[in-house]
Amino acid sequence: MTKQEIKNLITFAAANFPGMQNKELDETAKLWAEMLGGLPLQQVKEALKKVLITAKFFPTIADIQGAIQSIKDDQRNTAFQPLKKTGCSVCGGGGYITVLQEGEDRYCRCPCKAGDRLNGWTMAPSWATQTDRRILTGAQVDEIPF
């Protein structure tokens, strides 16, 4: 971030606190530049907005860093949420299916479009995507009613 962008963020934050609006905030700008200057403007601005919603005091570096981490955690937690219904009859839009293999539940990537986002996951075996009644146990495939 540039010095001007940091000053704009401080002005933005100060607008939430009437007592801070007429204060000299040059030292705060230097601190923010040193501690937050290497981060993308949009990331810091979103974190600052999150802090300002509940802040009773002018935000500290720790408040902003905590909000950045919170936003990252939220993004990670939603990364594997099911997508909207894709019409896939196998996974229902989740992108993954569970198969019982050698007595263990194993998660596999569905070959549909929703499964494309699960890079690194093992592809579901073809028998698992053709029917929900076949279970592989050891070296034998058994048909069982569900």
N, C-alpha and C positions, 0 to 999 in steps of 0.2 A: 504494500500500500504506500501511496505517496504521503508526504506530510500534510498536504491539503486535504486528502481523503480522511486522514486521522483527525484533523481539525474539524472537518464536517461531521464526523461521528461524535466527537465530543460536544459540539454544538447541538447535535440531535439529542444526545443524552441529557444535556443541561436543560433543554426545553421541557423535560419532564420534572425538573426540580426548580421552582421559582427562585429559591434562595441561591442557586448556583449560576443563574443567568448573568449576573453582573460581576462575577468573580473572574480573576485572572487565572486561566487554566493552562498556561504555557508549560509548567512543570508536569502537569497531567498529560499533556500532548507528548512531551519528551518520553515519559514513562511508557505510554501506550505505543509510541513509535518503536521503542526498544523491545518491548515485550510482545507486541502484536503485529509489528510492521512486516514480518515475513509471511503473514497469513493473507489469504485472498480477501479482498474487500467484502464480497458478498457473504462469505462465511462469517466474518466478524459482525457485519450488519445484522444478519439473521439472529446471531447469538445475542447481540445487544438488544434487539427487539424483544427476544424471549425474556431477557433479564428485566427490561423496563416494565413489562406487564405486571410484575409483582414487586419490584424494587421499592423499598422505603427510603433507601439511601443511594447516593450516587454510586454507580457500578464500579467495582474494583476489577483488577485484572483477573483475580480468582473467580469472580462472578461470571465474567465473560468466558474464561477458559472452561468453567464448569458447564456453561450453556452450550459451548461448542461440543464438548464431550457428550452431553445429553442428546444433542441433535444427531451426532454420529451414531450413538447407541440406538436411537429411534429408527434411523435409517437401516442399521444392521438388523434390528428386530423385525422390520417389515420386508426385508429382502426376500425371505422365503415364505411370505404369506401367499395364499392361493390367488391366482389371477382371476379375473372375472370369467364366468362360464365361457368355455371355448367351444362347447359342443362335443368335446372328446368324451366318448362313452367309457373310456378306460379310467382316466384320472379325474374326470369331472372338472378339469381346468386347473387342477393343482400343480400339474407338471410332474408329479411323482406317484408311484404306487408302492404298496407294501406286498411283498411275497414271502411266503413261508418256505424257507429253503434250509434243508438239513436241520430242521427243528428250531430255526431262528427266524424272527421277522427281519427282513432286509428291505431297505428302501432303495428303489431304483428309479431312474429317470424315464419318464414316459416318452415314446418317440414322437409325440405330437408337438405342436408349436409351443405350448406352455412349458414343455420339458426342455426346450432349447436354452432357457435361462439358467439351468442347473448344470453348467459346465463343470466337468470333473466328476460328476456322479456317474455311476455305472448304468449303462443302458439296461432297461428291463428286458428279461428274456422274452423271446417271441411268443412262447406259450402263455406267458402271463398277460399279454396284451390281446390274446384271442378269446379267452374265456376267464371267468372268475371261479371256475370249478376245478381247476387243475393245480395240484400242489406237488412240487418236487421235494421228495424226501430221500436223501441219499442218492442212489442211482436209479430209483424207480419213480415213475410218474403215476399218481393215483387220482382217480376221479372220486370226489366226495361231495355230498349235498351240503349246501349252506343254509 
